[in-house]
Amino acid sequence: MTTRRFGKIGWEIAPLGYGCWGLGGDWGPRDDTEGARALQRALALGVNFFDTAYVYGDGHSERLVGRVLRGWKGAPVYVATKVPAKTMEWPAQPTTPAARAFPTDWIIRCTEASLKRLGVETIDLQQLHVWTDTWVEADEWRKGAERLKRDGKIRAFGVSINDHEPDSALRLVATGEIDSVQVIYNLFEQSPEHKLFPLCQEHGVAVIARVPFDEGSLTGAFTTETRFPRGDWRAGYFKGTRLAETVERVDRLKEFLRPGVPTVSALALQFAIGHPAVSVVIPGMRRAAHVEANAAAVAGTPLTAEELARLRAHAWPRNFYVGAWD
Ligand SMILES: NC(=O)c1ccc[n+]([C@@H]2O[C@H](COP(=O)([O-])OP(=O)(O)OC[C@H]3O[C@@H](n4cnc5c(N)ncnc54)[C@H](OP(=O)(O)O)[C@@H]3O)[C@@H](O)[C@H]2O)c1
């Protein structure tokens, strides 16, 4: 895969990265054997950026990713993980003091625990799992990032932005103090293009595009009859009339399919990497077959400026995370 620069930190990253939430938990029955096979297939196909988090299966995803990556003898790969807020609040609340959400010792303690689970001496990218710009002036998170970098425990530091609130980290990006942001960017959620992406480009902040498939709908694999297995949190995300509304919207996208972009999932990935601010897209994948399909999709033909312009009409502002866990 042709690589892209990861912001000012300058790593050369394949545009297809790997989202590792589903490997940890919350997505129904877990299969570590198939998960490990999917990770190995990704490595073999040139994927070199893996995004996990402390909370994905309470460390399970980090342990699995660490085990597979330690066995990899090829070119260097980059691992990103995340520190949850000490308050365990999702999303970040502007009224919660930064000193309560991300005290320095919490950031350091969580990072040290992640280092152990991943089985490495340095984490390439540590991210705060939630963020609100009311914390920009606070010292605690800044001291944590500085100390971890100084002690060689992390190489880069960034934040993951609240769901569907891409403008909630603009002040932070403008400080130029972080290396990356992670944000929802897909055919439905296009709003990061307005303010966040130009600002990231101006400040050399890498953009990690998450949830490219809208938690699965933008693969084209769902019908109105789709049912989620026990333990799959998406039963809440697509509850009530949400699934039918979404399937109808996805169907309308099929007019864009053509040679080079033959499936809805290929269209979704080409859309996500179609913006020059995006350094890497990180679809969640638990199956080797999905890794292979997505690697082929990224190697397909880019969307034209005309196609990208027409796709703007398919933006669909909504937040299905609200109420998904009730
Ligand atoms: N707050 C945050 O920081 C935050 C929140 C959400 C996500 N994330 C990160 O972003 C990553 C991506 O988001 P996500 O995993 O939630 O959702 P997603 O990437 O939008 O969708 C994942 C779903 O797509 C399926 N899929 C992947 N490739 C496919 C293909 N070619 N054909 C059909 N189905 C395919 C996966 O199936 P299988 O799993 O069966 O392969 C999975 O069910 C996460 O893994 C995580 O690393 C971060």
The ligand as a MOL file (V3000), in Angstrom:
LIG
                    3D

  0  0  0     0  0            999 V3000
M  V30 BEGIN CTAB
M  V30 COUNTS 48 52 0 0 0
M  V30 BEGIN ATOM
M  V30 1 N -14.2780 6.8630 21.1380 0
M  V30 2 C -13.3600 6.2590 20.4160 0
M  V30 3 O -12.2120 6.5590 20.5200 0
M  V30 4 C -13.7800 5.1730 19.4550 0
M  V30 5 C -15.1430 4.8430 19.3040 0
M  V30 6 C -15.4820 3.8880 18.3340 0
M  V30 7 C -14.4830 3.2760 17.5850 0
M  V30 8 N -13.1580 3.5960 17.7760 0 CHG=1
M  V30 9 C -12.0840 2.9610 16.9820 0
M  V30 10 O -12.4920 2.9530 15.6170 0
M  V30 11 C -12.4660 1.5860 15.1190 0
M  V30 12 C -13.4930 1.4170 14.0090 0
M  V30 13 O -14.8060 1.6160 14.4600 0
M  V30 14 P -15.8040 0.4060 14.7700 0
M  V30 15 O -15.0420 -0.8760 14.8200 0
M  V30 16 O -16.5840 0.8090 15.9670 0 CHG=-1
M  V30 17 O -16.8370 0.4480 13.5430 0
M  V30 18 P -16.7010 0.3460 11.9440 0
M  V30 19 O -15.2700 0.2940 11.5510 0
M  V30 20 O -17.5360 1.4370 11.3810 0
M  V30 21 O -17.4470 -1.0380 11.6250 0
M  V30 22 C -16.9620 -2.2560 12.0630 0
M  V30 23 C -17.8570 -3.3660 11.5110 0
M  V30 24 O -17.6420 -3.4760 10.0920 0
M  V30 25 C -17.4850 -4.8460 9.7670 0
M  V30 26 N -16.6430 -4.9580 8.5670 0
M  V30 27 C -15.3580 -4.5710 8.4150 0
M  V30 28 N -14.9610 -4.7800 7.1340 0
M  V30 29 C -16.0020 -5.3430 6.4820 0
M  V30 30 C -16.2060 -5.7860 5.1500 0
M  V30 31 N -15.2580 -5.6790 4.2210 0
M  V30 32 N -17.4180 -6.3280 4.8270 0
M  V30 33 C -18.4160 -6.4240 5.7430 0
M  V30 34 N -18.2730 -6.0220 7.0320 0
M  V30 35 C -17.0780 -5.4760 7.3990 0
M  V30 36 C -16.8470 -5.4630 10.9730 0
M  V30 37 O -17.0680 -6.8550 10.9600 0
M  V30 38 P -16.1180 -7.8990 11.7350 0
M  V30 39 O -15.7930 -7.2600 13.0420 0
M  V30 40 O -16.9620 -9.0840 11.8300 0
M  V30 41 O -14.8720 -8.1300 10.8960 0
M  V30 42 C -17.5900 -4.7380 12.1030 0
M  V30 43 O -18.8120 -5.3670 12.3560 0
M  V30 44 C -12.6990 0.7610 16.3900 0
M  V30 45 O -12.3540 -0.6070 16.2030 0
M  V30 46 C -11.8270 1.5100 17.3680 0
M  V30 47 O -10.4620 1.1830 17.1570 0
M  V30 48 C -12.8120 4.5520 18.6930 0
M  V30 END ATOM
M  V30 BEGIN BOND
M  V30 1 1 1 2
M  V30 2 2 2 3
M  V30 3 1 2 4
M  V30 4 1 4 5
M  V30 5 2 4 48
M  V30 6 2 5 6
M  V30 7 1 6 7
M  V30 8 2 7 8
M  V30 9 1 8 9
M  V30 10 1 8 48
M  V30 11 1 9 10
M  V30 12 1 9 46
M  V30 13 1 10 11
M  V30 14 1 11 12
M  V30 15 1 11 44
M  V30 16 1 12 13
M  V30 17 1 13 14
M  V30 18 2 14 15
M  V30 19 1 14 16
M  V30 20 1 14 17
M  V30 21 1 17 18
M  V30 22 2 18 19
M  V30 23 1 18 20
M  V30 24 1 18 21
M  V30 25 1 21 22
M  V30 26 1 22 23
M  V30 27 1 23 24
M  V30 28 1 23 42
M  V30 29 1 24 25
M  V30 30 1 25 26
M  V30 31 1 25 36
M  V30 32 1 26 27
M  V30 33 1 26 35
M  V30 34 2 27 28
M  V30 35 1 28 29
M  V30 36 1 29 30
M  V30 37 2 29 35
M  V30 38 1 30 31
M  V30 39 2 30 32
M  V30 40 1 32 33
M  V30 41 2 33 34
M  V30 42 1 34 35
M  V30 43 1 36 37
M  V30 44 1 36 42
M  V30 45 1 37 38
M  V30 46 2 38 39
M  V30 47 1 38 40
M  V30 48 1 38 41
M  V30 49 1 42 43
M  V30 50 1 44 45
M  V30 51 1 44 46
M  V30 52 1 46 47
M  V30 END BOND
M  V30 END CTAB
M  END
